[in-house]
């Protein structure tokens, strides 16, 4: 449920990141997202969270095109509720990971 809630924010950043590397926008599936850290900002009783996600976007038949780490701030006090705090690109698409019929996805 958490991944479905955060998916639009995650997909937006992933689309921006891979637009200069791929000819098509990659997909982000909730089962290819790992929660690596969750922190309550205001302590035990607060509902303000910092959540770090490790995302593996894919194209076509689940071909991985990289890896990214995103830290998202979720706050009930913020009118928009969700804000991307940090983003780190961990891995670029590797040509060796693509079958020959999917090479057109990569930008040269």
C-alpha positions, 0 to 999 in steps of 0.5 A, a space after each residue: 500500500 505504501 509503494 502504491 501511494 508513493 509510486 507517482 512521485 517515484 515514477 516522476 523522478 525516474 522518468 526525469 532521470 532516464 529521459 537522456 538514457 532511454 528512448 522510452 520511459 521505464 516502468 516502476 513496479 512496487 515489487 522492484 522497490 525496496 524500503 531501505 530506511 524509515 525514520 520518524 522525524 518527530 519521535 515515537 508518536 509522530 506521523 512525519 516520516 523520512 523513507 528511503 527507497 531503492 528503485 530498480 526501473 524496468 522496460 519491456 519484459 522486466 529488463 532492469 535499466 538501472 538503480 536509484 535511491 530516493 528519500 521521500 518526506 511524508 508529513 501530515 503538516 505539509 499541504 502536499 504531504 509528499 516531498 522528494 528530499 534526496 535522490 542518488 543515481 546508483 547504476 546506469 543501463 548496461 548494454 549487456 543486460 538487453 537482448 538484441 531485440 530491445 537495443 532500440 530502447 537505449 540512446 546511443 
